[in-house]
Structure formats: structure tokens, C-alpha cells
Amino acid sequence: MKKIIIKLGLLSIVLLFSQCSDFEEINTDPLAANADQVQVEYLINASIGGAQMNPHIAERVFFLYWLDASNMNRVGTLSVGDYNDGWSNDYFQDYVSKWLRNINTAVSVAEEKIASGNVKEYTNNLLQISRIWRAYIMSEMSDNFGPVPVNGFKGVNPEYSSVKDVYYYMLAELDEAVSLLDDNITAQPDAKFDQAYGFNYSQWKMYGNSLRMRLAMRLSEIDPAKAQQEFEDAASSGLFISAATDNFTVHQLDGWNDYSGVMSRGYSSHYISATYRNLALGLGGVTSAAQIPMNQHANIKPANYMGLKFEKHYSKLTNDPTTGFWLDGLPNTIDPRAYKTFPITGDFDNSDFYNVGNSTERNLLNPANSSNVLLAIDGAFTYNAFPVGDLGVPGSLNQLPNRATLPRIAEHFRFGTDAKDNRVFFASWETHFLIAEAAVRGWSVPMSGQAAYETGIGESFAFFGVSNHLATYLASQDYNNAGTSVSWTHTTEPPATKTMEYIDGYTKTPGTFNYKFPENTIYEGGNVKNDLLSKIITQKYIAQTPWLPLEAWSDHRRLGLPFFENPAVENPLTGLPALNAGNVMTNKVEFFPQRLKYPSSFETNIPVGYSQAVQVLGGPDAVLTPLWWAKQN
């Protein structure tokens, strides 16, 4: 290995550690280092810390890209086909020059130490841990951009591999690394240099197998034979993340450093999305009355109530099934994780409510004269969401989409520094939902689909502290706004419509409304809403919110699940040219972002590599070009 690579890797480590007093004692002169002196664990720690994302990168990638593309938050960037070259460049550069460079250097240094005999008892295990983590880093980059090199940092210009080749490489790496990781060895480096597992080798094997299951399932639609073979091989070990104690999480810190919370910037609103609200409302049969204090029960509305109808203040050009209605209270039943994720607006007595210090009252302007207020609406103790997109004239008259009037992410997700607030990279619920999906596909797995599904829900409920509602929830046959229920054995499709009541917001006149469950036409032509796969992915989506938006985005790209409403299109959206007023009630692949465009700096500075990457991408370097494993139409 060339000495300059070691120097650069150590320099990034020193810069990282200098931000955290816990690591001050290991600051050394990087210019004096050589291959024999470099400690592999330092490089592992630097790569994991970098991928945790400092606030600059986290705001751009985790919040403005991933949470938006996954429809977990209402933002309006990637979800409407827009991207920012500067954001993408910052992410791309940190990935290449820090996270991947450090973990590749860790692999190279470990291999050199083993080859030279300059080893400790655990050096081989550090090599395998490095390979496992490198597979994750590579998967993150490929799932965002597409083709990436699998042979980088070897002293020559790397070749960009197709997404298929990247996935085959990562799966092979995980298989071999897990098999060579010896969890019988007791010697280990200082645990503080592994912020995920403290160099617990058994847990790293669990993560390696679970990650392999995740990546194998990614290929389920495009390469089912390969997906099944890899998944079954990983699952047959029985050694995967199955309990919360083995979750891959990284501790968060206050301040501005690589370990700062990825949602910690106070100016980021983190509104609830229409997608999340539609999935949670009515799901699971657990009443709001069973979840909130008695003194708030007067705000709860009947089960068949839509809300106040304001047809002049909402865009009708979206297939969000609740558009036009403002719920002037709380839903009768809702998934119990929802209030824990997005606390009730205006509940200032809730310590987890993120108080922005603004009044919860906002105005609806007069359509005849927008300078005048038509109605003042108080958003306190309501639970509403709006789609992204161009809301046009109706939206310009409606001031309700506001950080003070909509539910937003709970405070502990933003600023929590307790162990329970660690950033989650992989959790036990995901493993179980993957097994449940594999069972539905007829693959050989270690438990039944129903057992895996219900265990996944149980693991998620325990994480959110709502296990007391689990029995009621698992038995529920109630449909959410998308037409999906919880009970595994209840696969009856919802009726085409159901009669709901509302009050005209302008005249206060009661009325009835024929609620139509949305047709998710990119999944089974829109004819299926309550099959087993819809249940699994709905539960997986709610469980993954807010920590794993990239996975939720990937599931939607792969399957078209769960139901994502189209952005409003009162005026054309330049980033989604195929979406228009004539087709907005249907879903199409080209209505949703598929990837990040490569940053212009890549094209300018490495034109040969860029040309090669685009060639094996299989389409133009654009946000709407599907990746190899995703739905193509």
C-alpha cells in the first residue's frame, strides 16, 4: 500500500477524533505513520463515524433527499423530481474521500499486516468487519447513484461497475466475510473504536447476515433466483439480527460533529407526510382514547368523520384520498406508533413535542380577495398532512401547511443522546419483515410468514414503547386510508368506497362523502390493497420511520409499495414532466424519483469514469432513471 493513502486516511481520522473529547488521547502525528503502525480499528471507526453524517451532510442527504424521497417527511425536493448539484457533490465527495477511502484502507492495511505476519489475534476479524462495513457503504452509494467502482483505491483508476455487478460483489463479500469472522476469539481492540458493536464479533456476524438478506431481497423482482439463493443461505445460519439488543445503532452526540443527530437542525421542519398519515390513520383498531390523556378526549372525532371540507383551499389534482379535508380534531383510531413519531400538534404538555414557539392558529384567505382573511383555524390537537407538489391557487390561499400547525418529528429523534435515541442502521424488525416477505415468496426460511410478520411488529412496538396495544393491533381487520389492514389472516379487499361524514367548513353544513380507496396502479394494477405483501411493506414502512428512509425509498422503487400519493400538479412540475392533470389519479414509476444524478464535479473532473458509469447505468444520468433492481414501468 502506498504511504500517501495511509497518510490521508489517518489525517481524516485525526480530524474526526479532534471533534470529540473521548478520542483526544489517540491523536497522533499522521505524517509519522507507516503501514505497520496504522491500527485498523482507527480506520473502521473513522468510516462508521463519517457515515453517521455530520449536520451539513445529514441535512442535505438524510433530510432533504432520503426523508423526502421516501415520503416520510413533507419536504418537496426529490419527491417532485428536483435535486441540488451542490448537495449531491458534498455527499459524493465525503463518500469517496472519507467513508469509502477509510474502510478500503482498513481492508488493505489488515491484509498487509496478515501477509507480513505483523498481526494480533484479532487482526483477521478486523479485516472481515471492514469488509462487512464496506459492503454497507457501497450499497448506500449504489442505491443512491447506481454504478460505483468495486475495485477502487488500488493505485489505478477504478472501473465503474453496473448495479448488477455491484450487488453480486457485495453479496459475495458478505458471504465470505461472515464465514471467515471467528466469533470464538475473545481478544479485541478497545471497544470505543467500534461505535456500533464494540467489536462484538457475534453481533457483526449477525449484521453481516441480515445485511445480506436485505441486499438479496433487493433483487427479488429482477433476479429472483439469485435473490432466493443468497437470502436462504444467509437466513439458514440462524445468526441474524433478531432482537433489539443486537440492532446496529450508532450513538448520537450534541453539537456539530460526525456523531451529531441526523435530524438535529432545529430549522428543519420534519412535517408528517400525507403518505405516513394515510398509512397510520385507522390502522390497527387502537383508539386515540386508549393512547392520550383523558383531558384530551374531547378532541377525538368519530370513526366515520372526514373533517371540515374546504374545497376552495385544497388542490384536487393529487390522488391523496383525503385532499380537501381538514381534520379539526384527532382520529378515532390510529397506529399507536404515530403519536410517538409525530406528536399531536399543540400538545405543549408532551415533553417530546417539538415546540417551535409559534401560534397554532393560521388563516384561510378569501378567494375573492386574497388580502383578506376568510377564516382563522387553530391547528392545536389536530392531525393533518398535505401532499407535496404545486398546490396552485388553492394552496396560495391556505396557510395551514405550517410548522406550527402540522405534526412534526418527536424531539427525542432530533436531539436525544440516550442509548434509546441512537441512529438505527439495521433493526430486528427489518430482519423479521424480510423473512415474512421471503416466506410469502415461497422461499425456505426459519419461521412462518405470520410468525415473522407478527414478531416484526412486536419488535417495532417495543422500540416505540407501545407493546401494551400489541394484541389489539395484531387482531385488527380495520383498513387504513390506503385500504390495508393488520391481521395476517384478513386479506379481504376493502370496498370500492365507504360513506364518510363531514362538515362544510364554510357554511358549517353537514354532508356525506363517498371515500374511495386510492388505486396504487404501480402495484398489481391498483387492484390489490390488502394482500400479504402490502401488509408486510406497510408495517415495515411505519417501523422504519424515521430512521431508515433510504430503505423505505428502495422498497417503493422495488415494489411500488406502500401507496405513495402523487404530488399535487396544479401547475406542471418541471422535475416530473410525465405527471399532469389528466393522469394524476393513477400512479406510474415516472412520477417518483429513482436515484440521485451524479454531481457535475464527477463529470468534469473524471470524464472517463463518468462516461463509463452512465454507460452501465442503462439510461440517462437523471433522477427518473430506474436502477437495475427497481421497477422499470
FIROPA-967367 format. One line per 5 residues: number of its first residue (from 1); for each residue x, y, z of C-alpha. Coordinates in steps of 0.2 Angstrom, whole numbers, plus 5000, padded with zeros to 4 digits. Example, Ala and Ser with C-alpha at 12.3 -4.5 7.8 and 13.67 -1.06 7.14 Angstrom:
# residues 2
1) 5062/4978/5039 ~ 5068/4995/5036
***
This chain:
# residues 633
1) 5000/5000/5000 ~ 5006/5017/4996 ~ 5011/5028/5010 ~ 5001/5043/5004 ~ 4985/5033/5006
6) 4989/5029/5024 ~ 4993/5047/5027 ~ 4976/5053/5020 ~ 4966/5040/5030 ~ 4975/5045/5046
11) 4973/5063/5043 ~ 4954/5061/5041 ~ 4954/5051/5057 ~ 4963/5064/5067 ~ 4951/5077/5061
16) 4936/5066/5066 ~ 4943/5062/5083 ~ 4948/5080/5087 ~ 4929/5084/5087 ~ 4926/5073/5101
21) 4935/5074/5118 ~ 4933/5055/5120 ~ 4946/5052/5107 ~ 4958/5065/5111 ~ 4971/5053/5118
26) 4973/5044/5102 ~ 4978/5059/5092 ~ 4995/5056/5084 ~ 5006/5063/5071 ~ 4999/5055/5054
31) 5015/5060/5045 ~ 5025/5048/5056 ~ 5013/5033/5052 ~ 5018/5019/5041 ~ 5008/5003/5036
36) 5015/4994/5052 ~ 5009/5007/5064 ~ 4992/5010/5057 ~ 4978/5002/5068 ~ 4964/4995/5058
41) 4951/4999/5071 ~ 4955/5018/5069 ~ 4950/5017/5051 ~ 4934/5007/5055 ~ 4929/5020/5067
46) 4933/5034/5055 ~ 4922/5026/5042 ~ 4907/5022/5053 ~ 4908/5040/5061 ~ 4908/5048/5044
51) 4894/5038/5038 ~ 4884/5043/5053 ~ 4884/5060/5044 ~ 4888/5077/5051 ~ 4874/5090/5051
56) 4880/5098/5035 ~ 4878/5081/5025 ~ 4864/5075/5036 ~ 4853/5090/5031 ~ 4856/5088/5013
61) 4855/5069/5011 ~ 4846/5061/5026 ~ 4833/5075/5027 ~ 4831/5084/5010 ~ 4834/5068/5000
66) 4830/5052/5009 ~ 4816/5058/5020 ~ 4808/5066/5006 ~ 4810/5053/4993 ~ 4803/5040/5005
71) 4788/5051/5009 ~ 4792/5050/5027 ~ 4793/5069/5028 ~ 4784/5083/5018 ~ 4799/5092/5010
76) 4797/5094/4991 ~ 4814/5091/4984 ~ 4817/5074/4976 ~ 4799/5069/4978 ~ 4795/5082/4964
81) 4810/5077/4954 ~ 4821/5091/4960 ~ 4839/5089/4965 ~ 4853/5100/4970 ~ 4870/5098/4962
86) 4879/5105/4977 ~ 4871/5093/4990 ~ 4875/5078/4979 ~ 4893/5084/4977 ~ 4895/5086/4995
91) 4889/5068/4998 ~ 4898/5061/4984 ~ 4915/5068/4989 ~ 4913/5063/5008 ~ 4908/5045/5002
96) 4923/5044/4991 ~ 4937/5054/5000 ~ 4932/5049/5018 ~ 4920/5035/5021 ~ 4925/5023/5007
101) 4943/5028/5007 ~ 4945/5024/5026 ~ 4936/5007/5025 ~ 4946/5002/5010 ~ 4962/5007/5018
106) 4956/4997/5033 ~ 4955/4982/5022 ~ 4971/4985/5014 ~ 4981/4988/5030 ~ 4973/4972/5038
111) 4978/4962/5023 ~ 4996/4969/5023 ~ 4998/4965/5041 ~ 4992/4947/5039 ~ 5003/4945/5024
116) 5018/4951/5034 ~ 5014/4942/5050 ~ 5013/4958/5059 ~ 4996/4953/5067 ~ 4987/4952/5083
121) 4975/4938/5087 ~ 4960/4949/5081 ~ 4968/4956/5065 ~ 4958/4944/5054 ~ 4942/4948/5062
126) 4945/4966/5059 ~ 4948/4963/5041 ~ 4931/4954/5040 ~ 4922/4968/5049 ~ 4930/4980/5037
131) 4923/4970/5023 ~ 4906/4969/5030 ~ 4905/4988/5033 ~ 4912/4991/5016 ~ 4898/4982/5009
136) 4885/4993/5018 ~ 4894/5009/5012 ~ 4895/5003/4994 ~ 4876/4998/4995 ~ 4872/5015/5001
141) 4881/5024/4987 ~ 4874/5012/4974 ~ 4856/5013/4980 ~ 4858/5032/4978 ~ 4868/5034/4962
146) 4869/5017/4954 ~ 4885/5011/4946 ~ 4900/5013/4958 ~ 4918/5005/4957 ~ 4921/4989/4966
151) 4940/4990/4964 ~ 4944/5007/4970 ~ 4959/5013/4980 ~ 4971/5001/4972 ~ 4983/5014/4964
156) 4974/5014/4947 ~ 4959/5022/4940 ~ 4944/5012/4945 ~ 4932/5005/4933 ~ 4913/5008/4937
161) 4903/4993/4938 ~ 4885/4990/4934 ~ 4872/4989/4948 ~ 4871/4971/4945 ~ 4889/4968/4946
166) 4890/4979/4962 ~ 4876/4969/4970 ~ 4884/4952/4966 ~ 4901/4958/4973 ~ 4893/4964/4989
171) 4883/4948/4992 ~ 4899/4938/4989 ~ 4909/4949/5001 ~ 4896/4947/5014 ~ 4895/4928/5012
176) 4914/4926/5013 ~ 4917/4939/5027 ~ 4904/4932/5038 ~ 4911/4914/5036 ~ 4929/4920/5040
181) 4924/4930/5055 ~ 4929/4920/5070 ~ 4917/4924/5085 ~ 4927/4911/5096 ~ 4941/4924/5098
186) 4940/4933/5114 ~ 4954/4946/5111 ~ 4948/4963/5104 ~ 4953/4981/5102 ~ 4947/4995/5113
191) 4928/4994/5111 ~ 4927/5013/5109 ~ 4933/5012/5091 ~ 4918/5002/5086 ~ 4903/5014/5090
196) 4891/5001/5084 ~ 4895/4984/5092 ~ 4911/4987/5102 ~ 4919/4973/5092 ~ 4907/4960/5097
201) 4911/4948/5084 ~ 4895/4938/5085 ~ 4885/4954/5083 ~ 4895/4958/5067 ~ 4891/4941/5060
206) 4873/4944/5064 ~ 4874/4961/5055 ~ 4883/4953/5040 ~ 4869/4940/5038 ~ 4855/4952/5040
211) 4863/4965/5028 ~ 4865/4950/5015 ~ 4846/4947/5017 ~ 4842/4965/5014 ~ 4853/4966/4998
216) 4847/4949/4992 ~ 4829/4954/4994 ~ 4833/4970/4983 ~ 4835/4958/4969 ~ 4818/4949/4971
221) 4809/4957/4956 ~ 4824/4957/4944 ~ 4834/4942/4948 ~ 4823/4931/4959 ~ 4834/4915/4958
226) 4849/4924/4964 ~ 4839/4933/4977 ~ 4832/4917/4984 ~ 4849/4908/4984 ~ 4858/4922/4993
231) 4843/4925/5005 ~ 4841/4907/5010 ~ 4859/4904/5013 ~ 4860/4919/5025 ~ 4844/4915/5034
236) 4849/4897/5036 ~ 4863/4901/5048 ~ 4851/4907/5061 ~ 4863/4920/5066 ~ 4855/4937/5061
241) 4848/4952/5070 ~ 4833/4945/5078 ~ 4832/4955/5095 ~ 4834/4974/5099 ~ 4850/4970/5109
246) 4858/4966/5093 ~ 4852/4981/5082 ~ 4866/4990/5073 ~ 4864/5008/5080 ~ 4877/5022/5082
251) 4876/5034/5097 ~ 4872/5052/5094 ~ 4880/5067/5102 ~ 4876/5085/5104 ~ 4885/5099/5094
256) 4892/5099/5077 ~ 4902/5083/5073 ~ 4901/5067/5064 ~ 4890/5060/5078 ~ 4878/5074/5079
261) 4860/5069/5077 ~ 4855/5067/5058 ~ 4839/5077/5062 ~ 4846/5089/5075 ~ 4845/5105/5065
266) 4831/5115/5073 ~ 4826/5124/5057 ~ 4822/5108/5048 ~ 4803/5106/5050 ~ 4801/5087/5048
271) 4782/5088/5045 ~ 4772/5072/5044 ~ 4769/5067/5026 ~ 4752/5063/5018 ~ 4759/5045/5015
276) 4763/5041/5033 ~ 4746/5049/5039 ~ 4736/5039/5026 ~ 4745/5023/5032 ~ 4743/5026/5050
281) 4725/5033/5051 ~ 4713/5019/5055 ~ 4726/5005/5056 ~ 4726/4993/5070 ~ 4710/4996/5079
286) 4718/5005/5094 ~ 4708/5021/5098 ~ 4716/5038/5102 ~ 4706/5037/5118 ~ 4717/5022/5123
291) 4733/5032/5119 ~ 4731/5050/5125 ~ 4727/5058/5142 ~ 4708/5059/5147 ~ 4709/5078/5146
296) 4712/5077/5128 ~ 4697/5065/5124 ~ 4686/5079/5119 ~ 4697/5082/5103 ~ 4693/5064/5097
301) 4682/5063/5082 ~ 4670/5049/5076 ~ 4677/5035/5066 ~ 4667/5039/5051 ~ 4672/5058/5051
306) 4682/5066/5037 ~ 4684/5083/5044 ~ 4680/5101/5038 ~ 4678/5102/5019 ~ 4687/5117/5011
311) 4686/5113/4993 ~ 4692/5131/4988 ~ 4708/5129/4998 ~ 4715/5112/4993 ~ 4722/5106/4977
316) 4711/5092/4969 ~ 4725/5087/4957 ~ 4733/5074/4968 ~ 4727/5056/4972 ~ 4729/5059/4991
321) 4712/5052/4996 ~ 4710/5065/5010 ~ 4713/5080/5000 ~ 4701/5094/5003 ~ 4698/5090/5021
326) 4705/5097/5037 ~ 4703/5085/5052 ~ 4698/5098/5066 ~ 4702/5086/5079 ~ 4711/5069/5082
331) 4707/5052/5073 ~ 4696/5040/5081 ~ 4709/5026/5079 ~ 4727/5027/5073 ~ 4743/5016/5073
336) 4750/5019/5091 ~ 4767/5022/5084 ~ 4761/5038/5075 ~ 4759/5049/5091 ~ 4776/5043/5096
341) 4784/5048/5080 ~ 4774/5063/5076 ~ 4767/5070/5092 ~ 4750/5079/5092 ~ 4751/5097/5086
346) 4750/5109/5101 ~ 4752/5097/5114 ~ 4764/5108/5124 ~ 4762/5096/5140 ~ 4771/5082/5130
351) 4790/5083/5133 ~ 4793/5075/5116 ~ 4783/5088/5107 ~ 4795/5099/5097 ~ 4789/5117/5102
356) 4794/5129/5089 ~ 4786/5144/5099 ~ 4774/5148/5086 ~ 4755/5151/5087 ~ 4745/5136/5081
361) 4732/5147/5073 ~ 4733/5150/5054 ~ 4722/5158/5041 ~ 4712/5153/5026 ~ 4712/5168/5014
366) 4697/5174/5004 ~ 4697/5168/4986 ~ 4688/5184/4981 ~ 4701/5194/4989 ~ 4717/5186/4995
371) 4722/5201/5005 ~ 4708/5197/5017 ~ 4706/5183/5030 ~ 4691/5172/5027 ~ 4693/5160/5042
376) 4706/5158/5056 ~ 4709/5140/5060 ~ 4718/5133/5076 ~ 4729/5118/5072 ~ 4731/5113/5091
381) 4726/5095/5094 ~ 4723/5091/5076 ~ 4732/5078/5065 ~ 4734/5083/5047 ~ 4745/5082/5032
386) 4747/5089/5015 ~ 4755/5082/4999 ~ 4770/5090/4991 ~ 4770/5097/4974 ~ 4762/5113/4966
391) 4746/5117/4976 ~ 4742/5132/4964 ~ 4729/5145/4969 ~ 4720/5134/4982 ~ 4737/5132/4991
396) 4741/5150/4990 ~ 4725/5154/5000 ~ 4729/5141/5013 ~ 4741/5145/5027 ~ 4738/5128/5036
401) 4753/5119/5029 ~ 4765/5127/5043 ~ 4777/5121/5055 ~ 4766/5126/5070 ~ 4750/5118/5063
406) 4756/5101/5057 ~ 4763/5086/5067 ~ 4782/5085/5066 ~ 4795/5073/5071 ~ 4797/5070/5090
411) 4810/5079/5099 ~ 4820/5064/5105 ~ 4823/5059/5087 ~ 4831/5076/5084 ~ 4841/5079/5100
416) 4841/5063/5110 ~ 4858/5057/5116 ~ 4852/5042/5127 ~ 4856/5025/5120 ~ 4837/5023/5115
421) 4840/5038/5103 ~ 4854/5030/5094 ~ 4853/5031/5075 ~ 4847/5015/5068 ~ 4856/5007/5053
426) 4848/4990/5055 ~ 4835/4984/5067 ~ 4827/4967/5072 ~ 4810/4972/5065 ~ 4818/4973/5047
431) 4825/4956/5048 ~ 4808/4949/5053 ~ 4799/4958/5039 ~ 4812/4952/5026 ~ 4809/4934/5032
436) 4790/4937/5031 ~ 4792/4943/5013 ~ 4803/4928/5009 ~ 4790/4916/5016 ~ 4776/4924/5005
441) 4788/4921/4990 ~ 4789/4903/4995 ~ 4807/4903/5000 ~ 4814/4892/5013 ~ 4815/4902/5029
446) 4817/4898/5048 ~ 4799/4903/5053 ~ 4782/4905/5046 ~ 4777/4921/5037 ~ 4764/4925/5050
451) 4776/4922/5065 ~ 4790/4933/5057 ~ 4777/4947/5052 ~ 4770/4947/5070 ~ 4787/4947/5078
456) 4792/4961/5067 ~ 4778/4971/5073 ~ 4781/4966/5091 ~ 4799/4972/5090 ~ 4794/4989/5082
461) 4780/4991/5096 ~ 4793/4988/5109 ~ 4805/5001/5101 ~ 4791/5014/5102 ~ 4786/5009/5119
466) 4768/5004/5114 ~ 4768/4985/5117 ~ 4753/4986/5128 ~ 4742/4989/5112 ~ 4750/4974/5103
471) 4736/4961/5105 ~ 4723/4973/5099 ~ 4733/4978/5085 ~ 4738/4961/5078 ~ 4719/4956/5078
476) 4713/4971/5069 ~ 4704/4970/5052 ~ 4701/4989/5051 ~ 4708/4997/5035 ~ 4719/5012/5034
481) 4716/5026/5022 ~ 4726/5015/5009 ~ 4714/5000/5011 ~ 4726/4989/5021 ~ 4723/4980/5037
486) 4734/4972/5051 ~ 4728/4955/5054 ~ 4738/4942/5044 ~ 4723/4931/5041 ~ 4712/4945/5035
491) 4716/4948/5016 ~ 4698/4953/5011 ~ 4700/4968/4999 ~ 4692/4984/5005 ~ 4675/4990/4997
496) 4677/5002/4982 ~ 4670/5016/4993 ~ 4664/5019/5010 ~ 4652/5033/5017 ~ 4660/5046/5027
501) 4653/5062/5036 ~ 4660/5079/5035 ~ 4655/5097/5039 ~ 4657/5111/5026 ~ 4670/5122/5033
506) 4662/5137/5025 ~ 4644/5135/5029 ~ 4645/5123/5044 ~ 4633/5112/5034 ~ 4634/5093/5037
511) 4636/5081/5022 ~ 4642/5064/5017 ~ 4656/5059/5006 ~ 4660/5043/4996 ~ 4678/5040/5001
516) 4687/5030/4988 ~ 4702/5020/4992 ~ 4716/5025/4981 ~ 4722/5014/4967 ~ 4740/5011/4968
521) 4742/5007/4949 ~ 4761/5003/4950 ~ 4757/4988/4961 ~ 4746/4974/4954 ~ 4737/4987/4943
526) 4729/4995/4958 ~ 4718/4981/4961 ~ 4726/4974/4976 ~ 4727/4984/4993 ~ 4727/4971/5007
531) 4737/4956/5001 ~ 4751/4949/5012 ~ 4765/4959/5004 ~ 4755/4975/5006 ~ 4753/4972/5024
536) 4772/4967/5026 ~ 4778/4983/5017 ~ 4766/4994/5026 ~ 4772/4988/5043 ~ 4790/4989/5038
541) 4787/5007/5032 ~ 4779/5013/5048 ~ 4793/5003/5058 ~ 4807/5011/5048 ~ 4801/5029/5051
546) 4811/5040/5054 ~ 4827/5031/5055 ~ 4828/5021/5038 ~ 4821/5032/5024 ~ 4833/5025/5011
551) 4827/5008/5014 ~ 4809/5014/5013 ~ 4813/5023/4997 ~ 4821/5007/4990 ~ 4806/4996/4994
556) 4795/5008/4985 ~ 4806/5008/4970 ~ 4807/4989/4970 ~ 4789/4985/4973 ~ 4778/5001/4971
561) 4774/4999/4990 ~ 4767/5006/5001 ~ 4755/5018/4992 ~ 4763/5035/4989 ~ 4751/5049/4984
566) 4756/5059/4968 ~ 4762/5076/4971 ~ 4749/5090/4968 ~ 4750/5096/4950 ~ 4740/5112/4949
571) 4754/5118/4938 ~ 4767/5107/4928 ~ 4781/5101/4939 ~ 4797/5103/4929 ~ 4805/5088/4938
576) 4791/5076/4934 ~ 4786/5080/4916 ~ 4775/5064/4914 ~ 4763/5069/4928 ~ 4749/5080/4923
581) 4731/5084/4927 ~ 4725/5071/4915 ~ 4734/5056/4924 ~ 4736/5062/4942 ~ 4724/5049/4948
586) 4735/5035/4943 ~ 4752/5030/4949 ~ 4767/5027/4937 ~ 4785/5024/4940 ~ 4790/5040/4931
591) 4780/5050/4944 ~ 4793/5046/4958 ~ 4812/5049/4960 ~ 4823/5034/4956 ~ 4840/5039/4960
596) 4852/5054/4963 ~ 4860/5062/4947 ~ 4879/5061/4948 ~ 4887/5078/4953 ~ 4893/5089/4940
601) 4911/5088/4948 ~ 4912/5070/4943 ~ 4908/5073/4925 ~ 4920/5087/4924 ~ 4935/5080/4934
606) 4934/5062/4929 ~ 4925/5062/4912 ~ 4931/5044/4908 ~ 4924/5037/4924 ~ 4908/5047/4922
611) 4906/5041/4904 ~ 4908/5023/4910 ~ 4896/5025/4924 ~ 4882/5032/4913 ~ 4885/5018/4900
616) 4882/5004/4913 ~ 4868/5014/4921 ~ 4856/5008/4907 ~ 4849/5025/4905 ~ 4852/5044/4905
621) 4860/5052/4921 ~ 4844/5058/4928 ~ 4833/5057/4943 ~ 4820/5047/4934 ~ 4831/5033/4928
626) 4827/5017/4937 ~ 4841/5007/4944 ~ 4843/4989/4938 ~ 4834/4981/4953 ~ 4819/4993/4953
631) 4803/4993/4943 ~ 4805/4999/4926 ~ 4787/5004/4921
***
